[in-house]
Amino acid sequence: MHHSISRPGGGGNDIQWCFSQVKGAVDDDVAEADIISTVEFNHSGELLATGDKGGRVVIFQQEQENKIQSLSRGEYNVYSTFQSHEPEFDYLKSLEIEEKINKIRWLPQKNAAQFLLSTNDKTIKLWKISERDKRPEGYNLKEEDGRYRDPSTVTTLRVPVFRPMDLMVEASPRRIFANAHTYHINSISINSDYETYLSADDLRINLWHLEITDRSFNIVDIKPANMEELTEVITAAEFHPNSCNTFVYSSSKGTIRLCDMRASALCDRHSKLFEEPEDPSNRSFFSEIISSISDVKFSHSGRYMMTRDYLSVKIWDLNMENRPVETYQVHEYLRSKLCSLYENDCIFDKFECCWNGSDSVVMTGSYNNFFRMFDRNTKRDITLEASRENNKPRTVLKPRKVCASGKRKKDEISVDSLDFNKKILHTAWHPKENIIAVATTNNLYIFQDKVN
């Protein structure tokens, strides 16, 4: 499977990305509850889950390909929609707890049912999603409409049978993991042992067993004795994909700490600290804000990890702590605009990032509904746009160019005309195919590579 990025007139093995589908309302006035807050493929890529600010989870399923029309790969259609979290009120602190879904993580499939974890700021839930396409008929003690019979009238016994019925997909909460976080949960990550998972908030990381809801172990605690001495918060955390004792967490100061749970019960002393010294020539009032890491993701191979800060994506080799092996500028043209981005609060936006299935390309979002891809082998990069303008299926996406200063060429977009209300924070890449899911405010776009 080749994974090189498209470039007009590029070599024969370049990917060209095409529009496939868009989900969500067309009109411009966005209902707050419909804003997408997380996007996640399951391990096979057959299912795609989104969570929103209204506490709902929507799962899309990839249609099995029609063998005759091998051109069109399976489209994603709604498979199940359910209310995962409701708004709550903390009476002790007089605080409203939002229903917004912060993260969804799929468990690897073990039987016919699917399981996922979803979390809001405070409570994590384990959901079971299962199918029913048969129902029992022919009870002895009740009629088909459900009324009970008088047992004395039953003279013959019959064996109930299963009859086919329309497919029903049921979502049921199997576990609720509550009351373990004082601060807002920003990450959940399932361990490669598939028995435990971690949840991280601003100051602490807890370790859970998937079967046990009434206790968790605190494995990281960076809360200072005196809160006035607080200098940094935890921004993201993730387990290593195949070493079950290793996890990392990132901080608002731009550092990533790698911890080994074998070393001690409380992982206060990290095994490795990944940090890049700041370039003095770029020093500014905003340096600390823009160095805060908004996302960290291990490569599938487990050799690298990727971090996203406000202006860049960095790839780190786990064997080298003092600097990243690759740095990609996502929107360097915004460096001169940090003042106005600070005033409109955009500078605090938390962009996520993701790897493709073979770890050769990384993707992350930007403003103006742009998203970026960086090819690690060819060092090419591309800017694409999620918009309804060219949404005929299999329309090839045209690369976008932003003009930072000086004279603008005719197909370039000037920095001053970018729309900062349109931002792509959440993206996901199918684990096996070149299919990507990109969330604009309240729409989910699905793109795929052009099949020749």
Secondary structure by P-SEA (a helix, b strand, c coil): ccbbbbcccccccbbbbbbcccccccccccccccccccccccccccbbbbbccccbbbbbbbccccccccccccccccccccccccccccccccbbbbccccccccccccccbbbbbbbcccbbbbbbbbcccccccccccccccccccccccccbbbbbbbbbccbbbbbbbccccccccccccccccccccccbbbbbcccbbbbbbccccccccccccccccccccccccccccccccccccbbbbbccccbbbbbbcccccccccccbbbbbcccccccccccccccccccccccccccbbbbbcccbbbbbccccccccccccccccccccaaaaaaaaccccbbbbbbbccccccccccccccbbbbbccccccccccccccccccccccccbbbbbcccccccccccccccccccccccccccccccbbbbbcccbbbbbbcccc
